[in-house]
Amino acid sequence: MSKYLIDYENVYIEGLDGLENLTEEDEVCIFYTQNRCGMTFDLHKRFLKSRAAIKLLEVSSAPPKNQFSKASLGNSIKNALDLQLTLYLGFLLASDGSEDIFIISKDNDFGLDVQFCSTYLGACDKKVYLFQTIQKALDKDIVPEENEEEQTEIDDSEVDKSDIPEDDSYFDYADDDEEQEKMYLVNQTETSLAIDEPVSSTLINTVVNLLENNGISADDADFVKQICLFIKTSEDLLALNNNLAALFRDGEKVKQVYHVLKPQFTLLKNF
């Protein structure tokens, strides 16, 4: 069972692409405002045919009279949908069940909700994702955590040693600065790093928050972007670990950064 929270004002009808592929166990909650609440006959037919439960939630854009002064409202009216969708997300996270929750929006600010849940609500048995359409959510590529072959390939006993193992999976470093720079460029080539790979601001901000929340300095913008590039270009966790080993001389630093990124790897690649 999955729940889909639709930022209809943001994605409009296009965000509902894939609605017909949901099951009777799914639920779609459409958050809309009077500013953009149009519905075509075709969309109405899709609602009738959908096997998923559909809730239409009109966003309240103003508090009851005399409860708040205009000065206290600030930008709440402008951000009413985002605020109330996030409030509903919190309600779902606190409710019984273990369903996945998908926010459907092009607004990358919701990535902060996803990151917060991943960072601080680790004990929760629900997972939160952000996609632009229902279909993209259905097509998500999740690495199965319980796959024995995958676990064998990235066995923590091999990956998480405090010192970098001396084998072909890692790269040697020269003491001389000039030789070190040459070796670094070679390592970039050997790890197939795509220098021109686009990196979204959401990914950068999320990585910065993850690192700093775990006591790792993220003041160096180039350092953060390099890690983001590794996330985007690494095919799996083993490749990510090897790329980090090519970047850091300190095996302890590899272990620290890898442990922070590992639980969020699949999610981060979608940013």
C-alpha positions in Angstrom: 0.0 0.0 0.0 1.3 3.5 -0.9 0.0 7.0 -0.3 0.5 9.8 -2.9 0.3 13.4 -1.8 -0.3 15.5 -4.9 0.8 19.2 -5.0 -1.9 19.8 -7.7 -1.2 23.5 -7.9 2.4 22.7 -8.8 2.1 19.6 -11.1 -1.5 20.0 -12.2 -3.0 17.2 -14.4 0.5 16.1 -15.6 1.4 15.0 -12.1 -1.3 12.4 -12.2 0.3 10.5 -15.0 0.2 6.9 -13.9 -3.0 7.2 -11.9 -4.5 4.3 -13.8 -1.7 2.0 -12.8 -2.4 2.2 -9.0 -4.1 -0.6 -7.1 -7.1 -0.7 -4.8 -4.6 -0.7 -1.9 -3.2 2.8 -2.8 -4.6 6.2 -1.8 -4.2 9.5 -3.7 -4.6 12.8 -1.7 -4.9 15.8 -4.1 -4.1 19.1 -2.4 -5.6 22.0 -4.5 -6.5 25.6 -4.2 -9.2 27.7 -5.9 -6.4 29.4 -7.8 -5.9 26.2 -9.8 -8.5 23.5 -9.4 -9.6 22.9 -13.0 -10.7 19.4 -13.9 -11.3 18.2 -17.4 -13.9 15.6 -18.4 -11.0 13.2 -19.2 -9.6 13.6 -15.8 -13.0 13.0 -14.2 -13.2 9.7 -16.2 -9.8 8.7 -15.0 -10.9 9.3 -11.4 -14.0 7.1 -11.9 -11.9 4.3 -13.4 -9.0 4.5 -10.9 -8.8 1.6 -8.5 -7.1 3.7 -5.9 -9.0 5.7 -3.3 -8.9 9.4 -4.1 -9.3 12.3 -1.6 -9.7 15.9 -2.7 -8.4 18.2 -0.1 -9.0 21.9 -0.6 -6.3 23.9 1.0 -7.4 26.5 3.5 -5.8 29.8 2.6 -7.0 32.0 5.5 -7.5 31.4 9.2 -10.9 31.9 10.9 -11.8 35.6 11.4 -10.2 37.4 14.3 -7.9 34.4 15.1 -4.8 36.0 13.7 -3.9 39.5 12.6 -2.8 40.2 9.1 0.7 40.9 10.3 1.0 37.5 11.8 0.1 35.7 8.6 3.3 36.5 6.8 3.7 34.2 3.8 1.4 31.6 5.2 -1.3 32.2 2.5 1.3 32.0 -0.3 2.7 28.8 1.1 -0.6 27.4 2.4 -0.5 24.3 0.2 3.1 23.3 1.1 2.4 23.8 4.8 -0.8 21.8 4.9 0.6 19.0 2.7 3.6 18.8 5.1 1.2 18.8 8.1 -0.7 15.9 6.5 2.6 14.1 5.9 3.4 14.3 9.6 -0.1 12.9 10.4 0.5 9.9 8.1 4.0 9.3 9.6 2.4 9.1 13.0 -0.4 6.8 11.9 -0.4 3.0 12.0 0.9 1.1 9.0 4.1 0.8 7.0 3.1 2.2 3.6 5.5 4.2 1.5 4.5 7.9 1.1 5.2 9.7 -2.2 5.1 13.5 -2.5 4.2 14.4 -6.1 5.6 17.8 -6.9 8.2 19.7 -8.9 8.9 21.9 -5.9 12.3 20.8 -4.7 11.6 22.4 -1.3 9.8 19.2 -0.4 13.1 17.5 -0.6 13.7 19.0 2.8 10.8 17.0 4.2 12.2 13.9 2.7 15.7 14.6 4.1 14.3 15.4 7.5 12.4 12.2 7.7 15.4 10.2 6.6 17.7 11.9 9.0 15.6 12.2 12.2 12.8 9.6 11.8 14.9 6.5 11.3 12.8 4.5 13.7 9.7 5.1 11.6 8.6 2.2 9.5 7.5 4.4 6.6 9.6 5.9 3.8 9.0 9.2 2.1 9.9 10.0 -1.5 9.6 13.0 -3.8 8.8 12.5 -7.5 7.3 14.7 -10.3 4.5 12.3 -11.4 2.8 9.2 -10.0 4.3 7.1 -12.9 7.8 8.2 -12.0 7.1 7.1 -8.4 6.0 3.7 -9.7 9.1 3.4 -11.8 11.5 4.2 -8.9 14.6 2.0 -8.8 15.0 0.9 -5.3 18.0 -1.4 -4.4 16.5 -4.2 -2.3 18.1 -4.2 1.2 17.5 -7.9 1.8 19.1 -9.2 -1.4 21.7 -11.6 -0.3 23.9 -11.1 -3.4 23.9 -7.4 -3.0 24.8 -7.8 0.7 27.7 -10.1 -0.2 29.0 -7.6 -2.8 29.1 -4.7 -0.4 29.8 -6.6 2.8 30.5 -4.0 5.6 33.4 -6.2 6.8 35.2 -5.3 3.6 33.9 -1.7 3.2 34.1 -0.2 6.6 37.7 -1.0 7.8 39.2 2.0 9.5 42.2 1.9 7.2 41.9 1.6 3.4 42.7 -2.0 2.4 45.7 -2.5 0.1 44.0 -4.1 -2.9 42.9 -3.2 -6.4 39.6 -1.8 -5.2 41.4 1.3 -3.9 44.0 3.7 -5.2 47.5 4.5 -3.9 48.6 8.1 -3.2 51.9 9.8 -3.7 53.5 12.0 -1.0 54.7 14.6 -3.5 52.0 17.3 -4.2 52.7 17.3 -7.9 52.5 13.5 -8.1 49.4 13.6 -5.9 47.6 15.8 -8.3 48.5 13.6 -11.2 47.3 10.5 -9.3 44.1 12.3 -8.5 43.4 13.0 -12.2 44.1 9.3 -13.0 41.7 8.2 -10.2 39.0 10.4 -11.7 39.4 8.7 -15.0 39.6 5.2 -13.5 36.4 5.8 -11.5 34.6 7.0 -14.6 33.6 10.3 -13.0 31.5 12.4 -15.3 32.7 15.9 -14.6 29.9 17.5 -16.6 27.1 15.6 -14.8 24.5 18.1 -13.6 24.1 18.4 -9.9 20.8 19.8 -8.5 20.8 22.3 -5.7 18.5 19.9 -3.8 21.1 17.2 -3.9 23.9 19.6 -2.8 21.8 21.0 0.1 20.7 17.6 1.2 24.3 16.3 1.2 25.5 19.4 3.1 22.8 18.8 5.8 23.6 15.1 6.0 27.3 15.7 6.5 27.0 18.5 9.0 24.3 16.7 11.0 26.8 13.9 11.4 29.7 16.1 12.4 31.4 16.3 9.0 32.4 19.7 7.8 30.8 20.7 4.5 32.2 24.2 4.2 34.2 23.4 1.0 31.8 23.7 -1.9 34.1 21.8 -4.3 34.4 19.0 -1.8 30.6 18.8 -1.5 30.1 18.9 -5.3 32.7 16.2 -5.8 30.7 13.9 -3.4 27.5 14.7 -5.2 29.1 13.8 -8.5 30.2 10.5 -7.0 26.6 9.8 -5.9 25.2 10.6 -9.4 27.8 8.5 -11.3 28.3 5.5 -8.9 26.3 2.5 -10.1 26.1 1.0 -6.7 27.4 1.3 -3.1 30.6 -0.5 -3.8 31.4 1.9 -6.6 30.5 4.8 -4.3 32.9 3.5 -1.7 35.7 3.1 -4.2 35.2 6.6 -5.5 35.3 8.0 -2.0 38.5 6.0 -1.4 40.0 7.7 -4.6 39.1 11.1 -3.1 40.3 10.7 0.5 43.7 9.7 1.7 42.2 9.0 5.2 40.5 5.6 5.5 38.6 6.9 8.5 37.2 9.8 6.5 36.0 7.3 3.8 34.2 5.3 6.4 32.5 8.3 8.0 31.2 9.8 4.7 30.2 6.4 3.4 28.2 5.6 6.5 26.3 8.9 6.2 25.5 8.4 2.5 24.8 4.7 2.5 21.2 4.7 3.9 20.2 7.6 1.6 22.1 6.5 -1.6 19.1 5.5 -3.7 17.1 8.5 -2.6 20.0 10.9 -3.3 20.5 9.6 -6.8 16.9 10.6 -7.6 17.6 14.3 -6.7 
